[in-house]
Amino acid sequence: METINLINEVLWSYVMIGMLLAWAVYFTIATGGVQFRMIGEMFRLLAASGSRHDDARSQGEGHHHRVSSFQAFAMSIASRVGTGNLAGVATAIALGGPGAVMWMWIIALLGSANAFVESTLAQLFKVRGEHSFRGGPAYYILKGIGKRWWAVIFAVLITVTFGLAFNSVQSNTIAQSLQAFDISPTLTGIVLTVMTLLVICGGITRISRFSQVVVPVMAIAYIILALAVTLINITALPDVLRSIFEQAFDFRAGIGGGIGATVMMGIKRGLFSNEAGEGSAPNVAATAAVSHPVKQGLIQTLGVFTDTLVICTCTAFIILLSGNPVGGLNGIALTQNALDAELGHGLGSVFVAVAIFFFAFTSIVANYYYGETNIRFITPTRGYIFVYRIVVGAMVFVGAVASLDFVWSMADITMALMTICNLAAIMVLGKYALRLLKDYRRQRSQGKDPVYHSSTIPEISSETECW
């Protein structure tokens, strides 16, 4: 275990943070600050997503189960918004103080450039599946770089990390939150397993429809609650904001924020909540039916903002405005304690338990799909998907009843290696995303609704089968 912890320390403290920020700064500059300059376009596209106009031009005959841009957006948010937003943010504040929140914002603002590039590439190199498009880093590594071994390594790492390990953690968090109401972990595990299998056996279309309904409802409810808490404590808001900015570059806040602010359950157990550059969201981004790859790249960039600048900030304000000390409490307990202080004893715990259930369950469902699409990349044999679904169900149950220290430590390693694989790939292929962005801007400046044709980048036209 000491060796595993040492590997995690090196990967996360010295490799991962540096690579993510270096790539984020580079792509922010190379795209001309796409995440800032085109935020209005992001909202416009999201509002118009799923139009028959886009579907008709981007979807081939025989593909009846279309995934709209909004459904793909909701699925990626379903994976991003989980225990990290309620427990991880609390842990970051406990470890790094209020200044950690500033680091969350900085990472989200810069890292969204990585999200734009990886999701645009996923659209460019997507393939036609049985019922919908498929794609992601494994696909663009193979088609864009031509290295199948590299692509397979990524596919294995993301399947293990998201489909198995992270799903165990999500179910464990749900079980912990429900124990406060004397609901046994075993019962929670059984119910979660049945629910998970019912949803995932319906395939990508059922997953996307489920996420489309549940995620916005829960996110809006959580935002409304956070706004209510903020309004009740409006006089304390200036002091909270001052503490965030003043402590942002304090040494303790720097460590807690730069590493811990985006953690899921602690520094070494962290999942970067917005997943920008990690290679997970592109698997969903590729499923959308759009007329130009940049459209989904922009929409997925908005997902990073939604996760961190909105949902995570809600949790931060709830905790900091409560005025309660954070010492000695873990993530979930800290969030529950803060809401109890505002809503009355017990009410905060109930709301957090409900929110965690829906946020974490939608994460389980979306995480499953990351594994499925990558297994399909490795092998077309349908039997493996059936086995994978059973294993996912089993891991959901195990996660609810077990201690996951070892699983989390191993997941940190596979996630770090997975992210390194993806960052290296988008650095090689990023030039195509930049050319696509230039083409998109040119068409928009001409008053057109951008449409991509493979002839725009002729050297890879044979690898872009959907365009």
Phi, psi and chi 1 to 4 in degrees:
 res  aa     phi    psi   chi1   chi2   chi3   chi4
   1 MET       -  -35.3 -165.1   66.7 -176.2      -
   2 GLU   -63.8  -37.4  -70.9 -177.3    4.3      -
   3 THR   -65.3  -42.9  -58.9      -      -      -
   4 ILE   -61.7  -43.1  -67.7  174.0      -      -
   5 ASN   -64.2  -37.5  -71.7  -23.7      -      -
   6 LEU   -65.4  -42.6  178.2   61.5      -      -
   7 ILE   -60.8  -44.4  -66.3  172.3      -      -
   8 ASN   -61.5  -41.4  -83.6  -32.9      -      -
   9 GLU   -59.5  -45.2 -178.0   73.9   28.7      -
  10 VAL   -67.6  -47.6  172.2      -      -      -
  11 LEU   -62.3  -46.8  -76.3  174.7      -      -
  12 TRP   -83.3  -38.2  -73.5   97.7      -      -
  13 SER   -81.3  -30.8  -60.6      -      -      -
  14 TYR  -116.0  -23.2  -59.1  102.3      -      -
  15 VAL  -107.1  -55.9 -179.7      -      -      -
  16 MET   -62.8  -49.6  -71.8  -63.1  -58.0      -
  17 ILE   -62.0  -45.0  -57.8  -57.8      -      -
  18 GLY   -62.4  -44.0      -      -      -      -
  19 MET   -66.3  -46.2  -75.0 -173.3   70.3      -
  20 LEU   -60.0  -45.2  -80.0  167.8      -      -
  21 LEU   -71.6  -39.1  -72.2  177.4      -      -
  22 ALA   -62.0  -46.3      -      -      -      -
  23 TRP   -64.3  -40.9  -94.2 -117.8      -      -
  24 ALA   -62.7  -43.5      -      -      -      -
  25 VAL   -65.3  -44.1  170.3      -      -      -
  26 TYR   -59.9  -50.6  168.9   74.6      -      -
  27 PHE   -71.2  -28.7  -77.3  122.6      -      -
  28 THR   -61.8  -44.2  -64.3      -      -      -
  29 ILE   -70.4  -45.6  -64.6  171.3      -      -
  30 ALA   -64.5  -33.1      -      -      -      -
  31 THR   -89.4    0.8   60.7      -      -      -
  32 GLY    69.9   31.7      -      -      -      -
  33 GLY    68.6   47.5      -      -      -      -
  34 VAL   -55.2  -34.6   63.2      -      -      -
  35 GLN   -70.6  -17.2   68.1  -92.0   47.5      -
  36 PHE  -101.3  -47.2  -51.4  119.4      -      -
  37 ARG   -67.7  -29.0  -69.5  177.6   58.3 -170.8
  38 MET  -114.4   24.3  -60.1 -172.5   71.8      -
  39 ILE   -65.9  -33.2 -167.8  165.4      -      -
  40 GLY   -64.1  -39.1      -      -      -      -
  41 GLU   -64.8  -34.8 -178.7   72.9   -4.2      -
  42 MET   -60.7  -47.4  -64.6  175.4 -160.3      -
  43 PHE   -66.8  -37.3  -77.9  103.8      -      -
  44 ARG   -62.2  -43.7 -173.1 -169.5   71.8   80.6
  45 LEU   -66.8  -40.1  -71.0  170.5      -      -
  46 LEU   -64.3  -40.2 -171.3   62.8      -      -
  47 ALA   -65.0  -31.7      -      -      -      -
  48 ALA   -98.7    6.1      -      -      -      -
  49 SER   -66.1  149.5   65.4      -      -      -
  50 GLY    80.1   12.6      -      -      -      -
  51 SER   -67.6  150.4   67.3      -      -      -
  52 ARG   -62.8  -25.9  -64.1  174.9   63.5   92.5
  53 HIS   -61.1  -49.7 -173.0   48.1      -      -
  54 ASP   -66.3  -46.0  -99.8   -0.7      -      -
  55 ASP   -56.5  -45.1  -73.2  -11.6      -      -
  56 ALA   -64.6  -33.0      -      -      -      -
  57 ARG   -88.5  -17.7  -72.7 -177.6  -58.6 -176.5
  58 SER  -112.9  -10.3   60.6      -      -      -
  59 GLN  -111.9  130.6 -170.4   84.2   20.9      -
  60 GLY   -79.2  169.5      -      -      -      -
  61 GLU   -64.0  145.2  -68.7  -62.1  -36.7      -
  62 GLY    91.0   -8.2      -      -      -      -
  63 HIS   -98.4   91.4  -72.4 -105.1      -      -
  64 HIS   -87.6  -20.8  -55.4  -65.8      -      -
  65 HIS  -100.1   82.0  -56.5  -71.5      -      -
  66 ARG   -83.2  143.3  -65.1  167.3  177.8  154.9
  67 VAL  -107.2  119.5  176.0      -      -      -
  68 SER   -77.1  167.2   71.7      -      -      -
  69 SER   -59.0  -40.4  -70.6      -      -      -
  70 PHE   -67.2  -40.0  179.7   77.8      -      -
  71 GLN   -62.4  -42.6  -72.9  175.7  -34.8      -
  72 ALA   -64.5  -39.5      -      -      -      -
  73 PHE   -61.4  -45.7  171.4   79.2      -      -
  74 ALA   -64.4  -38.0      -      -      -      -
  75 MET   -65.4  -41.3  -75.4  176.0   61.1      -
  76 SER   -67.8  -37.0   66.5      -      -      -
  77 ILE   -65.7  -37.1  -69.7  -64.9      -      -
  78 ALA   -58.3  -39.1      -      -      -      -
  79 SER   -74.8  -42.8  176.3      -      -      -
  80 ARG   -65.7  -45.6  -73.3 -173.4  173.8  109.4
  81 VAL   -85.1  104.2  178.5      -      -      -
  82 GLY  -149.9 -143.0      -      -      -      -
  83 THR   -63.6  -25.6   59.2      -      -      -
  84 GLY   -60.4  -32.6      -      -      -      -
  85 ASN   -76.9  -27.4  -61.6   82.2      -      -
  86 LEU  -102.9  -45.2  -84.1   72.0      -      -
  87 ALA   -89.2  -42.4      -      -      -      -
  88 GLY   -64.7  -42.3      -      -      -      -
  89 VAL   -64.1  -41.9  173.6      -      -      -
  90 ALA   -60.8  -40.8      -      -      -      -
  91 THR   -64.6  -40.2  -57.9      -      -      -
  92 ALA   -60.5  -43.0      -      -      -      -
  93 ILE   -67.4  -41.2  -66.9  172.2      -      -
  94 ALA   -63.5  -37.5      -      -      -      -
  95 LEU   -83.0  -38.9  -68.8  171.1      -      -
  96 GLY  -114.4   -2.1      -      -      -      -
  97 GLY    77.9  179.7      -      -      -      -
  98 PRO   -57.5  -29.6  -25.1   35.1      -      -
  99 GLY   -61.5  -20.7      -      -      -      -
 100 ALA   -61.1  -29.5      -      -      -      -
 101 VAL   -63.8  -38.2  178.7      -      -      -
 102 MET   -61.1  -39.5 -178.1   68.4  177.9      -
 103 TRP   -67.0  -33.9  -76.3   94.7      -      -
 104 MET   -59.9  -45.4  -76.9 -165.4  -59.1      -
 105 TRP   -63.7  -44.1  -65.8  -20.9      -      -
 106 ILE   -62.0  -45.3  -68.6  171.8      -      -
 107 ILE   -63.1  -40.1  -71.3  172.2      -      -
 108 ALA   -66.3  -44.5      -      -      -      -
 109 LEU   -64.5  -41.1  -69.7  170.2      -      -
 110 LEU   -81.2  -43.9  -68.6  176.4      -      -
 111 GLY   -64.7  -20.8      -      -      -      -
 112 SER   -63.4  -21.9   53.3      -      -      -
 113 ALA   -66.6  -38.7      -      -      -      -
 114 ASN   -61.9  -41.3  -69.9  -23.0      -      -
 115 ALA   -62.6  -40.3      -      -      -      -
 116 PHE   -61.0  -47.6  168.5   77.9      -      -
 117 VAL   -65.1  -48.0  171.6      -      -      -
 118 GLU   -67.1  -36.8   64.2 -178.0   -1.0      -
 119 SER   -75.1  -33.1  -68.3      -      -      -
 120 THR   -65.4  -42.6  -60.6      -      -      -
 121 LEU   -64.1  -37.3  -69.9  172.3      -      -
 122 ALA   -62.0  -39.5      -      -      -      -
 123 GLN   -67.7  -41.9  -91.2  -72.2  -37.5      -
 124 LEU   -61.2  -42.4  178.3   63.8      -      -
 125 PHE  -104.0   17.2  -68.5  102.9      -      -
 126 LYS   -66.7  162.6   67.3 -173.8  179.1 -177.3
 127 VAL  -127.1  166.2  -58.9      -      -      -
 128 ARG   -87.4  125.5  -61.8 -171.9 -170.8  -79.3
 129 GLY   -98.5 -170.9      -      -      -      -
 130 GLU   -66.5  -40.5 -176.9  178.8   -6.5      -
 131 HIS  -124.5  -10.6  -61.9  -63.8      -      -
 132 SER  -161.6  174.9   64.9      -      -      -
 133 PHE   -71.5  154.6  -66.7  121.4      -      -
 134 ARG  -133.2  153.7  -65.1 -158.6  -49.8  -88.0
 135 GLY   176.3 -172.0      -      -      -      -
 136 GLY   138.7 -174.3      -      -      -      -
 137 PRO   -55.2  -41.2  -30.9   38.2      -      -
 138 ALA   -58.7  -38.9      -      -      -      -
 139 TYR   -72.5  -43.7  -67.0   82.4      -      -
 140 TYR   -76.7  -22.4   56.8   66.8      -      -
 141 ILE   -66.9  -45.5  -70.3  170.3      -      -
 142 LEU   -67.0  -50.4  175.5   63.2      -      -
 143 LYS   -77.3  -36.1  -70.3  177.8  166.0  -68.6
 144 GLY   -87.8  -34.4      -      -      -      -
 145 ILE  -106.6  -27.1  -56.6  176.5      -      -
 146 GLY    80.8   22.0      -      -      -      -
 147 LYS  -112.7   94.9  -56.3  -67.6 -175.1 -177.0
 148 ARG   -65.3  -37.8 -178.5  169.2  175.4   80.4
 149 TRP   -60.6  -39.2   61.4  -93.2      -      -
 150 TRP   -64.7  -44.7 -174.8  -11.6      -      -
 151 ALA   -64.2  -41.6      -      -      -      -
 152 VAL   -66.4  -40.7  169.5      -      -      -
 153 ILE   -58.6  -45.5  -72.5  174.6      -      -
 154 PHE   -61.7  -44.5  177.4   88.1      -      -
 155 ALA   -59.8  -41.3      -      -      -      -
 156 VAL   -67.3  -44.3  170.6      -      -      -
 157 LEU   -63.2  -43.1  -71.7  171.2      -      -
 158 ILE   -71.8  -33.2 -168.0  172.4      -      -
 159 THR   -64.6  -45.0  -60.4      -      -      -
 160 VAL   -67.9  -44.2  171.6      -      -      -
 161 THR   -67.6  -53.7  -57.3      -      -      -
 162 PHE   -86.2  -50.9  -82.8   84.3      -      -
 163 GLY   -64.7  -32.0      -      -      -      -
 164 LEU  -112.2  -63.8  -54.5 -177.7      -      -
 165 ALA   -65.6  -50.8      -      -      -      -
 166 PHE   -67.3  -31.9  -76.7  172.6      -      -
 167 ASN   -66.7  -33.5  -83.8   -9.6      -      -
 168 SER   -64.1  -41.2  -62.8      -      -      -
 169 VAL   -66.6  -41.2  173.9      -      -      -
 170 GLN   -61.4  -46.4  -60.9  -74.4   -0.5      -
 171 SER   -67.1  -34.0   62.8      -      -      -
 172 ASN   -63.0  -40.8 -177.9  -96.9      -      -
 173 THR   -66.6  -41.0  -53.3      -      -      -
 174 ILE   -59.7  -46.1  -66.5  173.3      -      -
 175 ALA   -62.1  -40.5      -      -      -      -
 176 GLN   -63.5  -42.2  -73.6 -178.0   -7.2      -
 177 SER   -67.2  -31.6   68.1      -      -      -
 178 LEU   -83.3  -16.5  -67.1  178.1      -      -
 179 GLN   -63.9  -23.9  -84.2 -172.6  -75.4      -
 180 ALA   -63.6  -17.3      -      -      -      -
 181 PHE  -112.1   22.9  -49.4  102.8      -      -
 182 ASP    61.2   29.8  -64.5  -36.2      -      -
 183 ILE   -94.1  121.1  -61.0  175.2      -      -
 184 SER   -68.8  145.6   72.9      -      -      -
 185 PRO   -57.4  -33.7  -26.4   36.0      -      -
 186 THR   -63.6  -46.4  -59.1      -      -      -
 187 LEU   -63.6  -43.6  177.2   59.1      -      -
 188 THR   -58.7  -44.2  -59.8      -      -      -
 189 GLY   -61.3  -41.4      -      -      -      -
 190 ILE   -65.0  -47.9  -68.3  172.3      -      -
 191 VAL   -63.0  -45.0  172.8      -      -      -
 192 LEU   -62.1  -40.7  -79.5  177.7      -      -
 193 THR   -63.7  -45.0  -59.6      -      -      -
 194 VAL   -63.0  -46.6  171.9      -      -      -
 195 MET   -60.7  -43.3  -69.7  178.5   63.0      -
 196 THR   -61.3  -47.1  -61.4      -      -      -
 197 LEU   -65.5  -37.5  -69.3  173.4      -      -
 198 LEU   -62.0  -39.9  -74.4  174.3      -      -
 199 VAL   -77.5  -48.4  174.3      -      -      -
 200 ILE   -71.2  -24.8   66.5  178.5      -      -
 201 CYS   -72.7  -10.7  -72.9      -      -      -
 202 GLY   -83.4   -7.3      -      -      -      -
 203 GLY    83.3 -173.1      -      -      -      -
 204 ILE   -62.0  -36.8  178.7   61.7      -      -
 205 THR   -67.9  -39.9   50.5      -      -      -
 206 ARG   -68.2  -38.2 -178.4  176.7  -66.1 -179.7
 207 ILE   -62.1  -46.1  -66.5  170.2      -      -
 208 SER   -66.0  -40.0   62.1      -      -      -
 209 ARG   -68.0  -39.7  -71.7  167.3 -175.0  162.2
 210 PHE   -61.3  -48.2  178.2   83.7      -      -
 211 SER   -64.5  -37.6  -59.8      -      -      -
 212 GLN   -60.3  -33.3 -178.1 -177.2   29.4      -
 213 VAL   -87.1  -50.0  172.9      -      -      -
 214 VAL   -74.2  -45.8  174.5      -      -      -
 215 VAL   -60.3  -51.4  173.6      -      -      -
 216 PRO   -60.5  -39.0  -23.1   35.0      -      -
 217 VAL   -62.4  -48.9  170.3      -      -      -
 218 MET   -69.0  -39.0  -74.9  -51.2  -56.4      -
 219 ALA   -63.5  -44.0      -      -      -      -
 220 ILE   -64.5  -41.9  -69.8  171.0      -      -
 221 ALA   -61.2  -41.2      -      -      -      -
 222 TYR   -68.6  -40.1 -167.9   60.6      -      -
 223 ILE   -63.7  -43.0  -68.0  168.5      -      -
 224 ILE   -60.5  -43.8  -69.3  173.1      -      -
 225 LEU   -61.8  -43.7  178.4   62.9      -      -
 226 ALA   -63.7  -39.6      -      -      -      -
 227 LEU   -63.4  -40.2  -73.0  173.4      -      -
 228 ALA   -63.0  -44.4      -      -      -      -
 229 VAL   -61.9  -40.5  170.4      -      -      -
 230 THR   -64.4  -43.1  -57.8      -      -      -
 231 LEU   -66.1  -39.2  -71.2  174.1      -      -
 232 ILE   -62.0  -34.3  -68.3  170.6      -      -
 233 ASN  -111.7   32.5  -61.6  -83.1      -      -
 234 ILE   -59.2  -31.0 -166.7   67.7      -      -
 235 THR   -68.7  -24.2   56.1      -      -      -
 236 ALA   -88.4  -10.4      -      -      -      -
 237 LEU   -60.9  -43.4 -174.2   58.9      -      -
 238 PRO   -57.8  -40.0  -26.6   36.7      -      -
 239 ASP   -66.5  -37.9  -71.8  -24.0      -      -
 240 VAL   -64.7  -46.9  165.6      -      -      -
 241 LEU   -62.6  -38.9  -68.0  173.2      -      -
 242 ARG   -63.1  -41.8 -172.5 -179.9  -56.8  111.9
 243 SER   -66.5  -34.9   67.1      -      -      -
 244 ILE   -63.4  -47.1  -70.7  173.9      -      -
 245 PHE   -73.9  -40.0  -72.0  105.9      -      -
 246 GLU   -67.1  -36.2  -73.2 -179.7   -9.5      -
 247 GLN   -94.5    1.6  -63.4 -173.6   34.9      -
 248 ALA   -59.7  -33.2      -      -      -      -
 249 PHE  -112.8   15.5  -60.5   99.4      -      -
 250 ASP   -67.6  144.6  175.3   75.8      -      -
 251 PHE   -55.7  -45.8  178.3   76.8      -      -
 252 ARG   -65.6  -39.8 -164.6  170.5   77.7   96.2
 253 ALA   -69.1  -34.2      -      -      -      -
 254 GLY   -62.7  -43.2      -      -      -      -
 255 ILE   -67.9  -47.7  -64.2  -60.9      -      -
 256 GLY   -66.2  -34.8      -      -      -      -
 257 GLY   -82.7  -47.1      -      -      -      -
 258 GLY   -62.9  -31.6      -      -      -      -
 259 ILE  -111.1  -48.7  -61.1  174.7      -      -
 260 GLY   -80.9  -20.3      -      -      -      -
 261 ALA   -64.9  -24.9      -      -      -      -
 262 THR  -110.8   19.2   47.8      -      -      -
 263 VAL   -79.9  158.1  -61.3      -      -      -
 264 MET   -90.4  -50.1 -164.5  173.4 -138.7      -
 265 MET  -142.4   45.3  -66.6  175.7   68.8      -
 266 GLY   119.8  169.2      -      -      -      -
 267 ILE   -59.7  -55.2  -66.7  179.3      -      -
 268 LYS   -82.6  -12.2  -65.5  179.2 -177.3  177.8
 269 ARG  -101.6   22.0  -62.6  179.5  177.6 -176.7
 270 GLY   -78.5  140.1      -      -      -      -
 271 LEU  -116.9  120.8  167.5   66.7      -      -
 272 PHE   -60.2  115.1  -77.9   90.3      -      -
 273 SER   -61.2  -32.3   64.5      -      -      -
 274 ASN   -88.4   -9.7   57.8   45.7      -      -
 275 GLU    59.8   15.5  -59.0  179.6   17.3      -
 276 ALA   -67.2  120.2      -      -      -      -
 277 GLY    89.7   -4.5      -      -      -      -
 278 GLU   -79.0  -26.1 -158.1  170.6   76.9      -
 279 GLY    96.4    7.6      -      -      -      -
 280 SER   -90.0  -53.8   48.8      -      -      -
 281 ALA   -57.1  -33.0      -      -      -      -
 282 PRO   -58.6  -26.4  -27.5   35.3      -      -
 283 ASN   -63.2  -33.8  -67.3  -86.1      -      -
 284 VAL   -85.2  -39.3  174.4      -      -      -
 285 ALA   -55.7  -34.4      -      -      -      -
 286 ALA   -68.2  -21.2      -      -      -      -
 287 THR   -77.3  -17.4   65.9      -      -      -
 288 ALA   -72.8  145.5      -      -      -      -
 289 ALA   -94.9  106.0      -      -      -      -
 290 VAL  -135.3  165.1  -68.1      -      -      -
 291 SER   -90.9  -12.0   66.4      -      -      -
 292 HIS  -149.6  134.6 -162.9  -68.9      -      -
 293 PRO   -55.7  -34.5  -27.3   36.0      -      -
 294 VAL   -63.1  -28.7  166.5      -      -      -
 295 LYS   -57.2  -48.7  -71.8 -174.0  174.8 -177.6
 296 GLN   -74.7  -29.0 -161.7   61.6   27.5      -
 297 GLY   -60.4  -42.2      -      -      -      -
 298 LEU   -68.3  -41.5  -69.1  171.3      -      -
 299 ILE   -64.8  -40.3  -73.3  176.7      -      -
 300 GLN   -69.8  -29.9  -65.6  -59.4  -27.8      -
 301 THR   -61.3  -39.1  -57.4      -      -      -
 302 LEU   -62.6  -29.4 -168.5   60.2      -      -
 303 GLY   -63.0  -35.4      -      -      -      -
 304 VAL   -63.7  -44.9  175.8      -      -      -
 305 PHE   -62.2  -42.7  -66.4  155.6      -      -
 306 THR   -60.0  -44.7  -56.5      -      -      -
 307 ASP   -65.6  -53.0  173.5   87.0      -      -
 308 THR   -91.2  -51.9  -56.3      -      -      -
 309 LEU   -70.9  -22.4  -60.4 -177.0      -      -
 310 VAL  -106.6  -66.9  179.0      -      -      -
 311 ILE   -66.0  -48.5  -52.7  -64.2      -      -
 312 CYS   -64.7  -37.7  -72.7      -      -      -
 313 THR   -64.4  -35.5  -59.9      -      -      -
 314 CYS   -57.4  -48.1  -74.9      -      -      -
 315 THR   -62.4  -42.6  -61.1      -      -      -
 316 ALA   -60.9  -45.5      -      -      -      -
 317 PHE   -65.7  -40.3  -79.8    3.0      -      -
 318 ILE   -57.9  -44.2  -73.4  171.4      -      -
 319 ILE   -71.2  -48.7  -67.3  169.3      -      -
 320 LEU   -71.1  -31.5  -65.0  174.7      -      -
 321 LEU   -79.1  -16.7  -73.1  169.0      -      -
 322 SER   -68.9  -27.8   71.5      -      -      -
 323 GLY    78.3    1.8      -      -      -      -
 324 ASN   -82.8  145.2  -74.3   -2.0      -      -
 325 PRO   -65.7  148.8   23.7  -33.7      -      -
 326 VAL  -101.5   -8.9  -60.3      -      -      -
 327 GLY   -61.9  138.1      -      -      -      -
 328 GLY    82.3   -1.4      -      -      -      -
 329 LEU  -109.5  143.4  -65.5  175.6      -      -
 330 ASN   -85.6 -177.8   62.5   31.9      -      -
 331 GLY   -56.9  -57.9      -      -      -      -
 332 ILE   -63.9  -43.6  -73.6  -66.4      -      -
 333 ALA   -62.7  -37.0      -      -      -      -
 334 LEU   -65.8  -44.3  179.2   54.6      -      -
 335 THR   -65.3  -43.4  -53.5      -      -      -
 336 GLN   -63.3  -41.5  -72.0  178.8  -41.6      -
 337 ASN   -63.1  -40.4 -175.9   62.3      -      -
 338 ALA   -65.4  -42.7      -      -      -      -
 339 LEU   -71.7  -34.3  -89.3  178.6      -      -
 340 ASP   -59.9  -37.6  -82.0  -18.9      -      -
 341 ALA   -65.7  -29.1      -      -      -      -
 342 GLU   -90.7  -39.1  -61.3  -64.5  -23.9      -
 343 LEU   -99.5  -11.5  -56.6  179.3      -      -
 344 GLY   107.7  149.4      -      -      -      -
 345 HIS   -57.5  126.9 -178.0   67.9      -      -
 346 GLY    96.0  -34.6      -      -      -      -
 347 LEU   -67.8  -39.1  -68.4  178.6      -      -
 348 GLY   -64.1  -40.9      -      -      -      -
 349 SER   -63.5  -38.4  -63.2      -      -      -
 350 VAL   -64.4  -47.4  170.4      -      -      -
 351 PHE   -63.1  -43.4 -176.2   86.8      -      -
 352 VAL   -61.4  -40.3  168.8      -      -      -
 353 ALA   -62.8  -42.8      -      -      -      -
 354 VAL   -66.2  -45.3  173.3      -      -      -
 355 ALA   -62.5  -44.8      -      -      -      -
 356 ILE   -61.8  -39.5  -83.1  -69.9      -      -
 357 PHE   -58.6  -50.5  178.7   86.0      -      -
 358 PHE   -73.3  -42.5  -76.5  105.4      -      -
 359 PHE   -62.7  -46.9  -77.3  154.1      -      -
 360 ALA   -70.7  -36.8      -      -      -      -
 361 PHE   -67.5  -40.5 -177.3   68.8      -      -
 362 THR   -66.1  -30.1   52.5      -      -      -
 363 SER   -66.1  -41.0  -70.7      -      -      -
 364 ILE   -57.5  -45.7  -72.0  172.8      -      -
 365 VAL   -65.6  -45.9  172.6      -      -      -
 366 ALA   -68.5  -39.7      -      -      -      -
 367 ASN   -61.4  -37.4  -70.4   -9.1      -      -
 368 TYR   -56.9  -44.0  158.1   81.1      -      -
 369 TYR   -63.9  -34.1  177.2   71.8      -      -
 370 TYR   -57.8  -41.9  -67.0  160.6      -      -
 371 GLY   -68.2  -42.9      -      -      -      -
 372 GLU   -60.0  -48.0  178.4 -175.9  -55.9      -
 373 THR   -65.6  -28.9 -166.0      -      -      -
 374 ASN   -82.0  -29.9  -78.3  -83.1      -      -
 375 ILE   -66.6  -40.7  -70.1  174.6      -      -
 376 ARG   -63.6  -28.8  -69.9 -175.8 -175.1  -82.7
 377 PHE   -68.0  -42.2  169.2   82.4      -      -
 378 ILE   -70.7  -43.4  -62.3  172.0      -      -
 379 THR  -147.7  141.3  174.0      -      -      -
 380 PRO   -84.7   -3.1   31.4  -35.4      -      -
 381 THR   -65.9  117.4  -54.8      -      -      -
 382 ARG   -65.9  -26.5  -62.2  174.6   65.1   90.2
 383 GLY   -60.0  -31.5      -      -      -      -
 384 TYR   -66.8  -33.6  -73.1  102.9      -      -
 385 ILE   -66.0  -41.2  -62.1  -61.9      -      -
 386 PHE   -60.9  -46.0  175.5   78.3      -      -
 387 VAL   -62.3  -42.0  172.4      -      -      -
 388 TYR   -61.2  -41.4  171.3   61.7      -      -
 389 ARG   -62.8  -40.3  -72.6  171.5  177.4  169.5
 390 ILE   -65.0  -42.5  -62.6  -57.7      -      -
 391 VAL   -65.1  -40.3  173.3      -      -      -
 392 VAL   -60.4  -47.1  167.1      -      -      -
 393 GLY   -57.2  -42.3      -      -      -      -
 394 ALA   -64.8  -41.6      -      -      -      -
 395 MET   -68.9  -32.2  -69.5  -59.7  -72.4      -
 396 VAL   -63.1  -42.8  166.8      -      -      -
 397 PHE   -67.4  -46.5  178.0   78.5      -      -
 398 VAL   -59.2  -41.9  168.9      -      -      -
 399 GLY   -60.4  -35.2      -      -      -      -
 400 ALA   -69.2  -29.9      -      -      -      -
 401 VAL  -109.3   -7.8  -59.7      -      -      -
 402 ALA  -112.6  165.8      -      -      -      -
 403 SER   -87.6  134.9  170.3      -      -      -
 404 LEU  -114.5   24.3  -62.9 -178.8      -      -
 405 ASP   -56.9  -49.3  -73.0   -9.9      -      -
 406 PHE   -67.3  -43.7  177.8   75.9      -      -
 407 VAL   -60.5  -42.6  173.3      -      -      -
 408 TRP   -63.9  -41.7 -111.5  116.7      -      -
 409 SER   -62.7  -41.7  -64.3      -      -      -
 410 MET   -68.4  -38.0  -70.0  -58.0  -62.5      -
 411 ALA   -64.3  -35.9      -      -      -      -
 412 ASP   -60.1  -40.4  -74.7  -16.6      -      -
 413 ILE   -67.5  -48.6  -66.2  175.5      -      -
 414 THR   -64.9  -35.7   59.0      -      -      -
 415 MET   -67.3  -40.5 -180.0  175.5   60.9      -
 416 ALA   -63.6  -45.3      -      -      -      -
 417 LEU   -64.8  -38.9  -65.3  173.9      -      -
 418 MET   -61.3  -44.2  174.0 -170.9   78.9      -
 419 THR   -66.8  -40.1  -53.1      -      -      -
 420 ILE   -61.3  -42.7  -68.7  169.3      -      -
 421 CYS   -57.3  -45.1  -80.6      -      -      -
 422 ASN   -71.9  -43.1 -178.2   58.9      -      -
 423 LEU   -61.9  -39.8  -71.5  174.7      -      -
 424 ALA   -62.5  -39.1      -      -      -      -
 425 ALA   -67.7  -44.1      -      -      -      -
 426 ILE   -72.6  -21.9   66.3  173.6      -      -
 427 MET   -69.5  -38.3 -176.7   55.2   72.5      -
 428 VAL   -70.3  -43.0  173.7      -      -      -
 429 LEU   -95.6   -4.0  -61.5  172.2      -      -
 430 GLY   -56.9  -26.8      -      -      -      -
 431 LYS   -59.4  -32.5   59.1 -174.7  178.2 -178.1
 432 TYR   -70.8  -39.0  -62.0  128.0      -      -
 433 ALA   -63.8  -37.4      -      -      -      -
 434 LEU   -67.1  -38.7  -62.2  179.4      -      -
 435 ARG   -68.2  -37.9  -73.1  169.6   67.9  175.5
 436 LEU   -63.7  -41.2  -72.8  167.9      -      -
 437 LEU   -63.8  -41.2  178.6   59.9      -      -
 438 LYS   -62.1  -42.5 -177.4  178.4  179.6 -179.9
 439 ASP   -64.4  -41.5  175.1   65.4      -      -
 440 TYR   -63.4  -46.8 -174.6   89.0      -      -
 441 ARG   -63.6  -37.7  -76.8  173.4  168.7  162.6
 442 ARG   -62.1  -45.8  177.5 -175.2   58.6   80.2
 443 GLN   -66.7  -38.3  -67.5 -169.9   50.5      -
 444 ARG   -66.0  -38.4  -75.0  -69.0  -69.1  154.3
 445 SER   -65.7  -21.9   67.5      -      -      -
 446 GLN   -90.6    5.2  -64.5  172.2   -8.0      -
 447 GLY    79.8   16.2      -      -      -      -
 448 LYS   -95.0  158.2  -61.4  177.8 -179.1  178.1
 449 ASP   -87.9  107.8 -178.5   14.1      -      -
 450 PRO   -55.9  136.4  -28.0   38.3      -      -
 451 VAL  -130.3  131.2  178.6      -      -      -
 452 TYR   -96.7  137.5  175.2   72.1      -      -
 453 HIS  -122.5  141.8  -59.8  -73.8      -      -
 454 SER   -57.7  -25.0   59.6      -      -      -
 455 SER   -67.0  -14.4   58.3      -      -      -
 456 THR   -64.3  -38.0  -55.6      -      -      -
 457 ILE  -123.4   78.2  -49.8 -179.6      -      -
 458 PRO   -61.1  -28.4   21.2  -33.3      -      -
 459 GLU   -68.1  -16.4   62.7  -92.8   33.1      -
 460 ILE  -120.5   13.3   59.1  169.3      -      -
 461 SER   -60.0  -31.4   58.6      -      -      -
 462 SER   -71.8  -17.0   62.1      -      -      -
 463 GLU  -100.6   -4.4  -60.7  -62.6  -23.5      -
 464 THR  -108.8   72.6   54.7      -      -      -
 465 GLU   -65.9  -21.5   64.9  177.2   68.1      -
 466 CYS   -92.1    2.1  -63.6      -      -      -
 467 TRP  -121.6      -  -56.7   98.7      -      -
